[in-house]
Amino acid sequence: MDQRARSLRQYAARDNLAARQGVYRWQEDPVDLPAVAADLLRDVRGAVLDIGCGPGRHTAHLRAHRPDLRVIPMDLSASMAGEARADVCALPLRTASVDAALAMHMLYHAPDIPAAIAELRRVIRPGGVLVAATNGHDDKPELDALWTDSVRELTGAPPPPLFREPRRFTVDDGPVLRAAFAEVEVVRYERPVLIPDADAVIAYVDSIRDGMDLPAGLDWSAFIEVAAARVRHTIARDGVFRLTGRFGVFACR
Ligand SMILES: C[S@@+](CC[C@H](N)C(=O)[O-])C[C@H]1O[C@@H](n2cnc3c(N)ncnc32)[C@H](O)[C@@H]1O
């Protein structure tokens, strides 16, 4: 399946994203990403594009705390809060027409990541800033272990590695940004998410289904049943299911 079709399928409704974002209520020493992004925009005046805006939490934060900015939310999916539907690889904006852009946890969905970054460079005026958040390559390794153990239990054979879309563009991909931006800085975070609610973990795992090409012959509902039993066992034993969140935020000028 091509990447654009995969994104449209995955975000046809908001429930997949809500299941994933919902677990962050259990993040230790929480990182308030909308506040981090707003702080990186402190010297910006004028127009700010929020591409891949999703349900609009960054746009809402900026509108509440920076009413002087003109925030323009856009998203590929009609189910999200964008004021226009747009693909990050072909933005309906004039060259140098915005003072900054947010691309928060979305560049890994772009059909062509270098083209998306070049397109963002095109619409941001010289001297403007791109703020982009993404995950580490080693984000939530517990999901890979759950996948491997559950599929092995189900089929008796080791499965192919879990396809994790966010690994298409990670905090280690500064060089891809440097092809378009002279200055690229990244701040990295590591925060455990300690989840006491098995249903929340299972909803998270189930939410990545639409982003995947399943190995031939694998029955997703059978996989979820086995994975759910493992999650429940871990929570009964340890009180929580741990996901080690590793992520970061780029500021590019
Ligand atoms: C993980 S969500 C992030 C939402 C929001 N930025 C946030 O941080 O809460 C990714 C969003 O990117 C959008 N998206 C996926 N592919 C896209 C593309 N090629 N162009 C624009 N938006 C895209 C999805 O529809 C979804 O709303």
The ligand as an SDF file (V2000), in Angstrom:
LIG
                    3D

 27 29  0  0  0  0  0  0  0  0999 V2000
    0.4210   11.3230   14.7420 C   0  0  0  0  0  0  0  0  0  0  0  0
   -0.7340   12.4940   14.1170 S   0  0  0  0  0  0  0  0  0  0  0  0
   -0.1130   14.0070   14.8340 C   0  0  0  0  0  0  0  0  0  0  0  0
   -1.1800   15.0530   15.0640 C   0  0  0  0  0  0  0  0  0  0  0  0
   -0.6950   16.3670   15.6840 C   0  0  0  0  0  0  0  0  0  0  0  0
    0.3570   17.0050   14.9180 N   0  0  0  0  0  0  0  0  0  0  0  0
   -0.2150   16.1500   17.1000 C   0  0  0  0  0  0  0  0  0  0  0  0
    1.0020   16.1540   17.3480 O   0  0  0  0  0  0  0  0  0  0  0  0
   -1.0700   15.9620   17.9780 O   0  0  0  0  0  0  0  0  0  0  0  0
   -0.2780   12.6410   12.4070 C   0  0  0  0  0  0  0  0  0  0  0  0
   -1.1980   13.5350   11.5920 C   0  0  0  0  0  0  0  0  0  0  0  0
   -0.5820   13.7600   10.3120 O   0  0  0  0  0  0  0  0  0  0  0  0
   -1.5720   13.6780    9.2890 C   0  0  0  0  0  0  0  0  0  0  0  0
   -0.9200   13.3070    8.0300 N   0  0  0  0  0  0  0  0  0  0  0  0
   -0.5150   12.0740    7.6320 C   0  0  0  0  0  0  0  0  0  0  0  0
    0.0730   12.1370    6.4370 N   0  0  0  0  0  0  0  0  0  0  0  0
    0.0510   13.4400    6.0470 C   0  0  0  0  0  0  0  0  0  0  0  0
    0.5100   14.1430    4.8930 C   0  0  0  0  0  0  0  0  0  0  0  0
    1.1210   13.5030    3.9010 N   0  0  0  0  0  0  0  0  0  0  0  0
    0.3220   15.4840    4.8320 N   0  0  0  0  0  0  0  0  0  0  0  0
   -0.3120   16.1370    5.8410 C   0  0  0  0  0  0  0  0  0  0  0  0
   -0.7720   15.5270    6.9640 N   0  0  0  0  0  0  0  0  0  0  0  0
   -0.5920   14.1910    7.0710 C   0  0  0  0  0  0  0  0  0  0  0  0
   -2.5590   12.6350    9.8150 C   0  0  0  0  0  0  0  0  0  0  0  0
   -3.8310   12.7330    9.1830 O   0  0  0  0  0  0  0  0  0  0  0  0
   -2.5820   12.9480   11.3230 C   0  0  0  0  0  0  0  0  0  0  0  0
   -3.5730   13.8850   11.6430 O   0  0  0  0  0  0  0  0  0  0  0  0
  1  2  1  0
  2  3  1  0
  2 10  1  0
  3  4  1  0
  4  5  1  0
  5  6  1  0
  5  7  1  0
  7  8  2  0
  7  9  1  0
 10 11  1  0
 11 12  1  0
 11 26  1  0
 12 13  1  0
 13 14  1  0
 13 24  1  0
 14 15  1  0
 14 23  1  0
 15 16  2  0
 16 17  1  0
 17 18  1  0
 17 23  2  0
 18 19  1  0
 18 20  2  0
 20 21  1  0
 21 22  2  0
 22 23  1  0
 24 25  1  0
 24 26  1  0
 26 27  1  0
M  CHG  2   2   1   9  -1
M  END
$$$$
